[in-house]
Amino acid sequence: MRQIGYVLSGCNQNRVSFVVMEDAEVYVNGYYFINHPLSPVGEFNPVLLRVHKITPYNPEMTVGSFGPIAGKKGEKAYYGKKLEYLVAWAEVLGYISWDGKWRRLECSPNTWDSVYEPNQEELKGFFLKLSGRRLIDRTDFPVKIGRHRGLDMPFYLDLNAIAKGHMFVAGMTRSGKSTFVLNLMARSLEQEPKPRFIVFDRRCEYSLLTKYGAVMLPYFRFVPRAELVSPELVASRLGLDPRRSDGRLLCEALNSIRAEGLELTVKNVLRKCVEISPYLLSRGRDSVLAKIRWVLDKRGSQLFGIEHKPLNIIETVYRNPAVIVDFSVDANIEDQQLAAKYIIRNVMHYAVEHRRAGDFAVIFVIEEAQYFIPERGLKIEVGSPEKTGVDKQIIEAISQAGGYNVGFILVTQRPAYVSKSVISQCNTIAAFRLMAGNDQEAIIKYSEYGSERMADYLPGLADHEALIWGMASPVPFPVTVEVDVRDYPAKTSVVAKVAWERMGLVGRSTEDEVKEVA
């Protein structure tokens, strides 16, 4: 440990500025020590600092000084360079007290207190002492997902805490968030006992998990056909207004079919419309029924396919450690949202009913969460979560699911577009690189450990680096983690240049075939 600077005046117990010595180097996101201001003479009780900003100062180059005047004439005030100094701004993270507890600093550091740069072993020992207590807790389910940035020290996440309190994963496209979740699941599935996951996969990215025991099935295999029918959406698809008499009658008929558990066919829909029409229509009954019959004859078979016996999601989860619900099989986002609503509702009902048995726990992984639980007032062009009711179902589940060992991992590239009530209920956050101000603000304002200084860290994160904090972390403050990447999501296997080259070859061969035919 070597001295690298001195504390300046005007500090408090949350933030410290210090001048950097000439022969020292200081880095943003680097960890440093000061001695606790109340430590007895001769004792050193390290207080951990983390630098979030470094600013150079030179009194000769300020407005009104001689430096700018010399610069105007094309000269340099070389003598002013000797007056230049660096000031580092650091947040005070806290210290380990005499009884082994992590505490925030209770008083401000003193002016001229020394700032030290710990070596690798000293910093590693500090983190081990800080996190060692949680790693030996028998109730934890630690999963190694990477290492502390700059340290040869593994970083673990407690899957047990995620099942109890949910996790929010955010980051720009290609920053590594899906890769992080994929590797977290893969390492979890290698352990005993095997956890249980249900993945809502919109892009077929998690298919690689089948080699770890996962099963991948189309979303409609889990849902009765009647559940994929939202009355208002069906009316709109058929060109009927749910607020007018014909659309209202059709909606009532579909609700009645679902309530009675009848098979969803054009014949049953027409029969229900005839049965209900006397109670809804006082006049024009025949013309309304004729219009409904006409639109059902034209498009009904496209909406009401052959009924099938759905798989039981609970039984499937018991048999398989991970169930990947594949939403990439079609582009019908409304049906996908209805299926997600149905699956979550069934899992929650089962978890509540079996809460005393203690034999059920599962974690949902929801990719592109902004399409399922958008923030109110922000226009989402994909699907109709408010009409399908999937947003209300997820919000309700998240608010109570932790008590029944049903956790959620919500993944998004645009946290600003995700319901803020959901973000605030996730007590573990993994924030990858974020550049947009409103996305940073969503993390800073609505997560439990957010602070304005995170805006200094988030844009500078490299690929597959994340700032992680919360209940699932063994460290009581946000830490930068380098994710250990072993598996990648199943995306395109070549870059665009290679694909274009292959397209050119196919195009030339097709052109030759056309000439031969001619």
C-alpha positions in Angstrom: 0.0 0.0 0.0 1.5 3.3 -1.0 0.4 6.9 -0.5 -0.9 8.6 -3.6 -2.6 11.8 -2.4 -4.0 14.0 0.3 -7.7 14.8 1.2 -8.8 18.3 0.4 -11.2 20.4 2.5 -14.9 20.5 2.0 -15.4 16.7 2.1 -18.2 14.9 3.9 -18.9 11.3 4.9 -20.2 10.4 1.5 -17.9 12.2 -0.9 -14.1 12.9 -0.8 -11.9 14.9 -3.1 -8.1 14.5 -3.0 -5.1 15.9 -4.8 -3.1 13.3 -6.6 0.7 13.2 -6.0 2.9 13.9 -9.1 4.3 10.3 -9.3 1.0 8.6 -8.8 -1.7 7.4 -11.2 -5.4 7.3 -10.4 -8.2 5.7 -12.4 -11.9 6.1 -12.6 -13.6 3.1 -11.0 -10.4 2.4 -9.0 -10.5 1.6 -5.3 -8.5 3.5 -2.7 -8.1 3.6 1.1 -8.1 6.3 3.8 -7.7 5.7 7.5 -10.9 6.0 9.5 -10.8 9.5 11.0 -11.5 8.2 14.5 -8.9 5.4 14.5 -6.6 5.4 17.5 -3.1 6.6 17.0 -1.0 3.9 15.4 -3.9 1.8 14.1 -5.1 1.7 10.5 -8.8 0.9 9.8 -9.2 1.2 6.1 -12.2 3.1 4.6 -12.9 2.1 1.0 -13.2 4.9 -1.6 -14.0 4.6 -5.3 -13.0 7.3 -7.8 -15.7 8.4 -10.2 -14.2 11.6 -11.7 -10.7 13.0 -12.2 -10.2 16.7 -13.1 -6.9 18.6 -14.0 -6.5 22.1 -12.6 -4.0 24.8 -13.7 -4.4 28.3 -12.2 -2.4 29.8 -15.1 -4.9 28.4 -17.6 -8.1 29.8 -16.1 -10.0 32.7 -17.6 -8.4 36.0 -16.7 -4.9 34.5 -16.0 -1.8 34.8 -18.2 -2.1 31.4 -19.9 -5.0 32.3 -22.2 -3.3 35.6 -23.2 -0.2 33.7 -24.1 -2.2 31.1 -26.0 -3.9 33.9 -28.0 -0.4 34.8 -29.3 0.4 31.2 -30.2 2.7 30.8 -27.2 2.6 28.3 -24.3 2.8 29.3 -20.7 5.3 26.5 -19.9 6.0 27.8 -16.4 2.3 27.3 -15.6 2.6 23.5 -16.2 4.5 23.2 -12.9 1.4 24.5 -11.2 -0.9 21.9 -12.7 -2.4 19.3 -10.4 -5.0 16.5 -10.6 -8.0 16.3 -8.3 -9.8 13.0 -7.9 -13.4 12.8 -6.8 -14.4 9.6 -4.9 -17.5 8.2 -3.2 -17.0 6.9 0.3 -18.3 3.3 0.2 -17.7 2.4 3.9 -15.6 0.3 6.2 -15.6 -3.0 8.2 -16.1 -2.2 11.9 -14.4 -4.0 14.8 -17.4 -6.4 15.1 -17.1 -7.5 11.4 -20.1 -5.5 10.2 -20.1 -3.3 7.1 -20.9 0.4 8.0 -21.1 3.7 6.3 -18.6 6.4 7.4 -20.1 8.3 10.3 -17.9 11.5 10.0 -16.0 13.5 7.5 -12.3 12.8 6.7 -9.8 15.4 7.9 -8.1 17.8 5.6 -4.5 16.5 4.7 -5.5 12.9 5.6 -3.5 10.5 3.4 -5.0 8.5 0.5 -3.5 5.1 -0.2 -3.5 2.8 -3.2 -3.8 -0.8 -2.0 -2.0 -3.6 -3.8 -3.9 -6.6 -5.3 -3.5 -8.7 -2.2 -4.6 -6.0 0.2 -7.7 -5.2 -1.8 -8.5 -8.9 -2.4 -8.2 -9.5 1.4 -10.5 -6.6 2.1 -13.2 -8.0 -0.3 -12.8 -11.5 1.0 -13.3 -10.3 4.6 -16.3 -8.3 3.4 -18.0 -11.1 1.4 -16.8 -14.3 3.1 -19.6 -14.4 5.7 -22.3 -14.7 3.0 -20.5 -17.3 1.0 -20.6 -19.8 3.9 -24.2 -19.2 4.7 -25.9 -22.6 4.1 -29.1 -20.9 2.8 -27.3 -19.2 -0.1 -27.0 -20.7 -3.6 -23.9 -19.0 -4.9 -23.2 -19.1 -8.6 -19.8 -17.9 -9.9 -20.4 -15.5 -12.9 -17.1 -13.7 -13.3 -14.6 -11.7 -11.3 -14.2 -8.3 -9.8 -12.7 -6.0 -12.4 -9.0 -5.6 -12.0 -8.8 -8.3 -9.3 -8.0 -12.0 -9.4 -11.1 -12.7 -7.3 -14.3 -14.5 -8.3 -17.7 -12.9 -8.0 -20.8 -14.9 -7.0 -24.5 -14.2 -7.2 -26.9 -15.8 -4.8 -29.6 -17.5 -6.9 -31.7 -17.9 -3.7 -31.9 -14.1 -3.3 -33.0 -13.7 -6.9 -35.8 -16.2 -6.4 -36.9 -14.2 -3.4 -36.4 -10.7 -4.7 -36.1 -10.6 -8.5 -33.3 -9.2 -10.7 -33.2 -6.4 -13.3 -30.7 -6.6 -16.2 -30.2 -3.6 -18.4 -27.8 -2.6 -21.1 -27.3 -1.4 -24.6 -27.6 -3.8 -27.5 -24.4 -5.9 -27.8 -23.2 -4.9 -24.3 -23.5 -8.5 -23.0 -26.7 -8.6 -21.0 -28.2 -11.7 -22.7 -24.8 -13.5 -22.6 -24.7 -12.7 -18.9 -28.1 -14.3 -18.2 -27.3 -17.3 -20.4 -24.1 -18.0 -18.6 -25.7 -17.5 -15.2 -28.3 -20.1 -16.1 -25.7 -22.5 -17.6 -23.5 -22.4 -14.4 -26.6 -22.8 -12.2 -27.8 -25.9 -14.1 -24.4 -27.5 -13.5 -24.9 -27.4 -9.7 -26.9 -29.5 -7.3 -29.7 -29.2 -6.5 -30.7 -28.1 -10.0 -32.7 -24.8 -9.9 -35.7 -24.4 -12.1 -36.1 -21.7 -14.9 -38.9 -20.7 -17.3 -37.5 -18.5 -20.1 -39.6 -16.3 -22.4 -37.3 -16.3 -25.4 -38.4 -14.0 -28.2 -35.3 -14.5 -30.4 -34.4 -18.2 -29.9 -31.3 -17.1 -28.1 -31.3 -19.6 -25.3 -31.5 -22.8 -27.4 -27.9 -23.6 -26.4 -29.1 -24.4 -22.9 -30.6 -27.7 -24.1 -27.1 -29.2 -23.6 -27.5 -28.4 -19.9 -30.8 -30.2 -19.6 -33.2 -27.5 -20.8 -36.2 -28.3 -23.0 -37.4 -25.8 -25.8 -41.0 -25.8 -26.8 -43.3 -23.4 -28.8 -45.3 -21.1 -26.6 -48.7 -22.3 -27.9 -47.9 -25.9 -26.6 -48.6 -24.7 -23.1 -51.8 -22.8 -23.7 -55.4 -23.8 -24.6 -56.5 -22.2 -27.8 -59.3 -20.4 -26.0 -56.7 -18.6 -23.8 -55.0 -17.2 -26.9 -58.1 -15.3 -27.7 -58.5 -11.8 -26.2 -62.1 -10.8 -27.0 -61.2 -7.2 -27.8 -58.3 -8.2 -30.0 -60.3 -10.8 -31.9 -63.1 -8.2 -32.5 -60.5 -5.7 -33.8 -58.9 -8.4 -36.1 -62.3 -9.1 -37.6 -62.9 -5.5 -38.2 -65.5 -5.1 -35.4 -65.5 -2.3 -32.9 -65.7 -3.7 -29.3 -67.7 -0.6 -28.3 -70.4 -1.1 -30.9 -73.2 -3.7 -30.7 -71.7 -6.3 -33.0 -68.2 -6.1 -31.4 -69.7 -6.2 -27.9 -71.8 -9.2 -28.7 -68.8 -11.1 -30.0 -66.7 -10.3 -26.9 -69.5 -11.5 -24.6 -69.7 -14.8 -26.6 -65.9 -15.4 -26.4 -65.9 -14.7 -22.7 -68.8 -17.1 -22.2 -66.9 -19.8 -24.1 -63.8 -19.4 -22.0 -65.8 -19.4 -18.7 -67.6 -22.6 -19.7 -64.4 -24.3 -21.0 -66.0 -25.0 -24.4 -64.0 -25.8 -27.5 -63.2 -22.6 -29.4 -64.7 -23.1 -32.9 -66.6 -20.9 -35.3 -69.7 -23.0 -34.7 -69.6 -22.5 -30.9 -68.9 -18.8 -31.3 -72.0 -18.3 -33.5 -74.1 -20.5 -31.2 -73.1 -18.3 -28.2 -73.8 -15.1 -30.1 -77.4 -16.4 -30.8 -77.9 -17.4 -27.2 -76.6 -14.1 -25.8 -78.1 -11.7 -28.4 -81.6 -11.3 -26.8 -80.0 -10.1 -23.6 -77.7 -7.5 -25.3 -79.7 -6.3 -28.3 -83.1 -4.7 -28.1 -83.2 -4.1 -31.9 -81.4 -4.9 -35.1 -80.6 -8.4 -33.7 -80.8 -10.2 -37.1 -78.5 -7.7 -38.9 -75.9 -7.8 -36.1 -75.9 -11.6 -36.2 -75.7 -11.6 -40.0 -72.6 -9.3 -39.9 -70.9 -11.5 -37.2 -71.7 -14.7 -39.2 -70.2 -13.1 -42.4 -66.9 -12.0 -40.8 -66.5 -15.4 -39.0 -67.1 -17.2 -42.3 -64.4 -15.0 -44.0 -61.7 -15.0 -41.3 -62.9 -17.1 -38.4 -60.9 -20.2 -39.4 -57.7 -18.2 -39.3 -58.3 -17.1 -35.7 -59.8 -20.3 -34.3 -57.5 -23.1 -35.2 -57.8 -26.8 -34.2 -58.0 -27.2 -30.4 -55.1 -29.1 -28.8 -54.4 -30.5 -25.4 -51.9 -28.2 -23.9 -48.8 -29.3 -21.9 -48.9 -28.6 -18.1 -46.3 -26.0 -17.4 -46.0 -27.2 -13.8 -45.4 -30.8 -14.7 -42.9 -29.7 -17.4 -40.9 -27.6 -14.9 -40.7 -30.5 -12.4 -39.3 -32.8 -15.2 -36.9 -30.3 -16.7 -34.6 -27.8 -14.9 -35.1 -25.2 -17.6 -38.1 -24.7 -19.9 -37.5 -22.4 -22.8 -40.9 -21.0 -24.1 -40.1 -20.2 -27.7 -41.8 -17.1 -28.9 -39.8 -17.0 -32.1 -42.0 -19.5 -33.9 -44.3 -16.8 -35.2 -44.7 -13.0 -35.2 -48.1 -12.9 -33.4 -47.1 -10.7 -30.4 -50.6 -10.5 -29.0 -50.9 -14.3 -28.7 -47.4 -14.4 -27.2 -48.4 -11.9 -24.5 -51.6 -13.8 -23.8 -49.5 -17.0 -23.5 -47.1 -15.3 -21.1 -50.0 -14.1 -19.0 -51.5 -17.6 -18.9 -48.2 -19.3 -17.9 -47.4 -16.8 -15.2 -50.9 -17.0 -13.8 -50.8 -20.8 -13.6 -47.4 -20.8 -11.9 -48.4 -18.2 -9.4 -51.6 -20.1 -8.5 -49.6 -23.3 -8.0 -46.9 -21.6 -5.9 -49.5 -20.0 -3.6 -51.4 -23.3 -3.2 -48.2 -25.2 -2.4 -46.6 -22.6 -0.2 -46.7 -24.8 2.9 -45.4 -27.9 1.1 -42.1 -26.1 0.4 -41.5 -28.2 -2.8 -41.7 -25.6 -5.5 -39.5 -22.7 -6.6 -38.8 -21.3 -10.1 -37.3 -18.2 -11.7 -38.8 -16.6 -14.8 -36.4 -15.0 -17.4 -38.2 -12.4 -19.5 -36.2 -11.1 -22.5 -37.1 -7.7 -23.9 -39.2 -6.8 -20.9 -40.3 -3.5 -22.4 -42.7 -5.4 -24.7 -44.5 -7.1 -21.7 -44.4 -4.4 -19.0 -44.0 -1.0 -20.7 -44.0 2.2 -18.7 -47.4 3.9 -18.9 -47.5 6.9 -21.3 -44.7 5.6 -23.5 -45.9 4.3 -26.8 -44.8 0.7 -27.5 -45.3 -0.2 -31.1 -45.1 -4.0 -30.6 -48.2 -5.7 -29.3 -50.9 -4.5 -27.0 -49.9 -5.4 -23.4 -52.6 -3.3 -21.9 -55.3 -5.0 -24.0 -54.0 -8.5 -23.4 -53.4 -7.8 -19.6 -49.9 -9.3 -19.5 -48.5 -6.1 -17.9 -50.9 -6.3 -15.0 -50.3 -10.0 -14.5 -46.5 -9.5 -14.3 -46.7 -6.5 -12.1 -49.1 -8.4 -9.7 -46.8 -11.5 -9.8 -43.6 -9.5 -9.1 -45.3 -7.7 -6.1 -46.1 -10.9 -4.3 -44.1 -13.7 -6.0 -41.0 -13.4 -3.9 -42.8 -14.7 -0.9 -43.6 -17.9 -2.7 -40.1 -18.5 -4.2 -41.1 -17.4 -7.7 -38.4 -15.0 -8.9 -38.1 -12.9 -12.1 -35.0 -11.9 -14.1 -36.2 -9.0 -16.4 -33.9 -8.2 -19.3 -34.1 -5.0 -21.5 -32.0 -2.7 -23.6 -34.3 0.3 -22.8 -35.0 0.5 -19.0 -36.6 3.9 -19.6 -39.5 2.1 -21.4 -40.0 -0.5 -18.6 -42.6 0.0 -15.9 -40.8 1.9 -13.1 -42.9 0.1 -10.4 -41.3 -3.2 -11.6 -37.8 -1.8 -11.6 -38.3 -0.6 -8.0 -39.3 -4.1 -6.9 -36.2 -5.7 -8.2 -33.7 -5.7 -5.4 -30.7 -6.9 -7.5 -29.5 -4.9 -10.5 -27.0 -5.7 -13.2 -26.4 -2.6 -15.3 -24.3 -3.0 -18.4 -23.2 -0.1 -20.6 -25.9 2.6 -20.9 -25.4 5.8 -22.9 -28.8 7.3 -23.1 -29.6 9.7 -20.2 -33.2 8.6 -19.7 -32.1 4.9 -19.5 -29.5 5.9 -16.9 -32.1 7.9 -15.0 -34.4 4.9 -14.8 -31.7 2.9 -13.1 -30.5 5.7 -10.8 -33.9 6.9 -9.7 -35.9 3.7 -9.3 -33.4 1.1 -8.0 -32.7 0.8 -4.3 -29.0 1.5 -4.4 -29.0 4.0 -7.2 -27.0 7.3 -7.0 -26.2 10.1 -9.4 -22.6 9.0 -9.6 -23.6 5.9 -11.5 -24.0 8.1 -14.6 -20.1 8.4 -14.4 -19.6 4.6 -14.4 -22.3 3.2 -16.8 -21.1 4.8 -20.2 -17.5 3.6 -19.6 -18.3 -0.1 -19.1 -16.7 -2.5 -21.6 -18.5 -5.3 -23.3 -19.4 -8.1 -20.8 -18.8 -5.8 -17.9 -21.6 -4.9 -15.5 -22.2 -2.8 -12.4 -23.9 -5.2 -10.0 -25.5 -4.5 -6.6 -28.3 -5.7 -4.4 -29.4 -8.6 -2.3 -27.9 -11.3 -4.6 -24.5 -9.7 -4.4 -22.1 -10.6 -1.5 -20.9 -7.0 -1.5 -23.1 -4.3 0.0 -22.3 -1.7 -2.7 -22.2 -1.6 -6.5 -19.2 -3.4 -7.9 -17.9 -3.7 -11.5 -17.8 -7.4 -12.6 -16.1 -8.9 -15.6 -18.5 -11.6 -16.8 -16.8 -15.0 -17.5 -18.2 -15.8 -20.9 -18.2 -19.4 -21.8 -21.4 -19.7 -24.0 -23.0 -17.1 -26.3 -26.6 -16.7 -27.3 -27.7 -18.4 -30.5 -27.6 -15.5 -32.9 -26.2 -15.2 -36.5 -23.0 -17.1 -36.9 -21.4 -14.7 -39.4 -20.8 -11.0 -39.8 -22.8 -9.1 -42.4 -19.8 -8.9 -44.8 -19.5 -12.7 -45.0 -23.3 -12.9 -45.5 -23.1 -10.4 -48.4 -20.3 -12.3 -50.0 -22.4 -15.5 -49.9 -25.4 -13.7 -51.3 -23.3 -12.5 -54.2 -22.3 -16.1 -55.0 -25.9 -17.3 -54.8 -27.0 -14.4 -57.0 -24.4 -15.2 -59.7 -25.4 -18.9 -59.8 -29.1 -17.9 -60.1 -28.3 -15.6 -62.9 -26.4 -18.4 -64.8 -29.4 -20.7 -64.4 -31.7 -18.1 -65.8 -29.4 -17.7 -68.9 -29.3 -21.4 -69.5 -33.1 -21.6 -69.4 -33.4 -18.7 -71.8 
